[in-house]
Amino acid sequence: MKKAIKGSWVEIENIVLSDKARAPQVPEDTKETPLKMWTRGVLINDEAQIGETVKVSTLSERIAEGKLVDIKPRYAHDFGYPVMELIETGLTLKKDLGGK
């Protein structure tokens, strides 16, 4: 099992609202799911394994406590699939403005 040591970049998870505490106006499938929050920071504990409760120091130096869910989490977002209309417009503009 993966182990994090003090000073490691990690991600923790907290339940902000249980499924029972969700607002009555939210959709049914949302009502059945707890509201979760994920926080990234530097591990304060000497060592920890996934699933353990730990403390982290965030980049804004806030101390947060939660369940360790990832060690060395990566940013895995992108801008989605290309929009052909935007590509075509960009090529047309480049040509119209004297580009090659």
Legacy VTK file of the C-alpha trace (Angstrom):
# vtk DataFile Version 3.0
C-alpha trace
ASCII
DATASET POLYDATA
POINTS 100 float
0.000 0.000 0.000
1.240 3.491 -0.841
2.582 5.499 2.073
3.067 9.253 2.315
5.707 10.812 4.537
5.751 14.224 6.192
6.127 16.965 3.582
4.507 14.954 0.764
2.006 16.665 -1.547
-1.320 14.910 -0.883
-5.071 15.204 -1.307
-7.638 14.736 1.439
-11.405 14.325 1.339
-14.096 15.580 3.695
-17.853 15.137 3.768
-19.303 18.653 3.968
-22.957 17.545 4.063
-24.282 14.042 4.555
-26.925 12.822 2.133
-29.523 13.407 4.877
-28.484 17.072 5.256
-28.805 17.993 1.553
-31.222 20.783 0.619
-34.750 19.571 -0.209
-34.804 21.270 -3.634
-31.798 19.403 -5.099
-32.458 16.617 -7.645
-33.249 13.150 -6.277
-29.941 11.580 -7.361
-28.079 14.456 -5.695
-30.034 14.009 -2.451
-28.700 10.452 -2.238
-25.065 11.573 -2.409
-23.058 13.322 0.315
-21.461 16.654 -0.630
-17.688 16.103 -0.621
-14.734 18.488 -0.603
-11.192 17.686 -1.701
-8.208 19.669 -0.439
-4.579 19.470 -1.499
-1.651 20.314 0.691
1.565 19.229 2.371
1.234 16.334 4.807
1.836 17.361 8.428
1.698 13.836 9.895
4.968 11.870 10.072
3.537 9.235 7.731
0.150 7.991 6.546
-1.534 5.527 4.234
-4.517 6.001 1.949
-7.730 5.997 4.004
-6.190 7.359 7.213
-7.240 10.673 8.745
-4.429 13.213 8.375
-3.660 16.921 8.601
-2.317 19.009 5.733
-1.073 22.553 5.297
-2.519 24.146 2.155
-0.680 26.608 -0.086
-2.518 29.402 1.763
-1.133 27.925 5.016
-4.562 26.789 6.206
-4.547 23.571 8.247
-7.126 21.029 7.093
-7.950 17.546 8.322
-9.514 14.732 6.339
-9.197 11.261 4.871
-6.065 10.773 2.746
-7.220 9.852 -0.772
-4.178 10.499 -2.994
-0.420 10.886 -2.780
1.245 13.236 -5.269
-2.083 14.064 -6.973
-1.797 15.384 -10.491
-3.862 17.970 -12.307
-5.728 16.073 -15.019
-7.912 18.679 -16.680
-7.950 19.917 -20.230
-9.995 22.156 -22.501
-12.111 19.337 -23.929
-12.485 18.385 -27.558
-11.567 20.919 -30.247
-14.412 22.993 -31.671
-14.023 22.868 -35.448
-15.824 26.181 -35.958
-13.230 27.925 -33.788
-10.343 26.270 -35.627
-11.822 27.227 -39.003
-12.454 30.799 -37.820
-8.893 31.073 -36.540
-7.446 29.858 -39.827
-9.670 32.246 -41.796
-8.706 35.197 -39.576
-5.023 34.377 -39.877
-5.341 34.323 -43.673
-7.438 37.520 -43.763
-4.928 39.342 -41.544
-2.039 38.450 -43.821
-0.677 35.383 -42.079
0.611 32.356 -43.930
LINES 1 101
100 0 1 2 3 4 5 6 7 8 9 10 11 12 13 14 15 16 17 18 19 20 21 22 23 24 25 26 27 28 29 30 31 32 33 34 35 36 37 38 39 40 41 42 43 44 45 46 47 48 49 50 51 52 53 54 55 56 57 58 59 60 61 62 63 64 65 66 67 68 69 70 71 72 73 74 75 76 77 78 79 80 81 82 83 84 85 86 87 88 89 90 91 92 93 94 95 96 97 98 99
